[in-house]
């Protein structure tokens, strides 16, 4: 049976389902920013950007872009009623002070103990770009990761131990890939969901650490 990998929009939509009402959430640069477009409008969720915004809404259409309203990835955003913007230092105080319930980040690797590597591959020609990732990884109460399950070369990104420079230790709570939703636990990677048609054996072959089946049984 064949399977279809989730695209970036589908991953963002899936993450949005797991963000509870009342949460203060930082959406990292890239794929995570798309999550704003899929949050339930009936839920009060406070989106934070490290450049000094709180209370962002979905992305604006081209006709309604405000050049003074951008997120940390320099993308145009909207500000909901009651939203605010403030000094960069105050934004980092929120991040470092434990005031964010969830942050969603991309990753190069996640280790089975929850270590996160997402700012540098270690390659000599790579440009390091840590930004606020370290502050978010250790400051947020939960860290969700969105990423492809394997690299473009087919190498696993879920591993026993990171061999890239580490962003944060034992910080990742849940991983959303194009193939599965996986919790990071004291026992290791626990698979909660898989894309339809993907076999357990194939998912394991694409993962660099043992998987535990945590899917709900009918």
N, C-alpha and C positions, 0 to 999 in steps of 0.2 A: 504494500500500500504506500503510495507517495504522500508526501506532506508538503505544506506550504509554510515557509518562514513568515513570521510577522514582519510587516514593514514598520518604519519609524512612527507613523501615525498610530498604528495599532498598538505598539508598545506604550506610547504615551496615553492612549485611551485606557489601556489596562491598568497602568499605574494610577490614573485618576480615580478609578473605582475603589482604591484602597486608602484614599486620603479622607479621614473622618471630619465631620463638621466641627468647626471651632479650632482647627489646626492652624498653626503658624508654620509656613512652609517656604523654604528656599528652593528655587528651581535653577539648577546649574546651567551653564552655557551649552548650547547644542540641543540635542534631543529633549532633555528635560523641560526646556522652555515651552515645548509643544503641549505639555500637560495642561497648561492654563486654558487651552481651547476646549478641553473635554471635562472640566470640572462641572459638577451639577450646580446650575445657577440657583437652585433652591437651598444649597448649603452655604453657610457663611464660613469661608476659608480665606485666610489672610496670606497672600503671597508676598514674599520678601525678595528683594534683589540687593546684592552686596554693595552696589554703588549708591544706595541710600533711598530705597523705595519700599513702602509697605502698603498693601491694598491694591495690588495690580489685578487687572481683569484680563480677558482674552486679547489676542493680538488684534490691532485695528485693521480695517481695510485701507487700501492705498489712499483713498480720498480723505481719510480722517486721521492721518498720521500727524503727531505733534513732535517736532524736532527736539523739544525739551523733555520729552518722556521716552527714555530708552532704558533698557536693562543692562546688566553687566556685560552682555554679549553684543552691545551696541545695536540691539534690535528694537524696533518701535513697540511700545506697549500702551495699554490703557490704564487709567487710574479710576477705581470705583469710588462711589460716593463715600466720603470718610477716609479715603486713602491719604497718605502723606509722603513727603520726601524730606530728607534730612542729611546731615553731614556724614561723610564716609566713616569717620571715626565712631559716630553713634551707631552706624550700621554694624561695624565690626564688634562693638560692645554687645550688641544683641546676639551676634553669632557666637562670640566667645563666652558670653554669660549664661549660656544654656537656655535661652529664651525661644529657640526654634524647636518645634516638635519633630519636624521631618526636614531633611534636605535630600534632594535627588541629584545624583552626580553621574557622570559617565566614568568609564574605567578602562584602563589597559589590562589590568588583572585584578582578580579578587582571590584571596587565599581561603582555604577551608576554615580557618580560624577567624575570618572576617577582616584580615589585613587588606588595605586598599592601596593600589598603585594607579594613579591617574594623572600625574603631572609631567612625567618624563620617562622615556623608554630606555634611557641610559646610552643610546646610540650617540657617537661623537658628533654627528651632524644634526642631531635633534635640537629643537629650540625648547628649552624648559619654560613652562607656563603654569606655575602653581596657583597664581591668583589667590583667592580666598579658600581654596579647597582644603588646606590643612586646618584652618579655623573651623570650617563647616564640619569636617569629618569628626573632630573631637568635641565640637560645641553642640551639635544637634542631638536631640534625644534618640532619634532613629535616622539611619542613613540607608536610603534606597539607591540602588545602582541600576542604570539602564545601559545595555550594551549588546553588541553582537556576541553570540556564544563562542565564536572562534574568530581568529584574525583573518585577514585577506589571504594569508598563506595556509589557512586551515589549522592553525595551532590553537590549542585550548587557551581560553582566557580565564577560566575557572581552574585554579591550580592548587596543589598541596601547599606550596609556599611561593610568594612573589619573588621573582628574580629581577624586577624593575625597582627603581627607587620608591620606597613606600611613602604614601601620603599620610596614612593614619593606621594605627594598630588596633586590631580587634574591634573595628567600628561599624562594619557593614551588617545591617539587619536582614535585608531582603534584596534579591537580584531579579531583574526582569530582562530576559534576553529575547532574541527573536525565535527561540525554541521552547523556553520554559520559564516558569516562576519558581524561584528557589529561595528557601529560608536558610540563613546561616545560623547554626546552632552549636552548642557545646559538643555535639556528636559529629558535626560536619554539615555537608550540604544536604538539605532535605527538599526533595522535589514536591511542589504543591500542584503544579499544572504542567502539561506538555501540549504542544500543538498537535492537532488531530492528525493521525497517520504516522507519527514518529514512534519508532519502537524504543523500548527501554534500552536495549542493547546499543542502538545507534547513538542515543543521547549520552550514554556512558562512554562510548568510544570517542565522543567529541569533547569530553570533560577530563581535565587532568587530575582529578581527585575522585575518590569513591562517592557515589550518590546513594542516598537513602530514600526509599519510596514513602512519601508522606501524603500521597493522594487519597482523597476520601473514597472509601469503598462503598459501593451501592448496597 
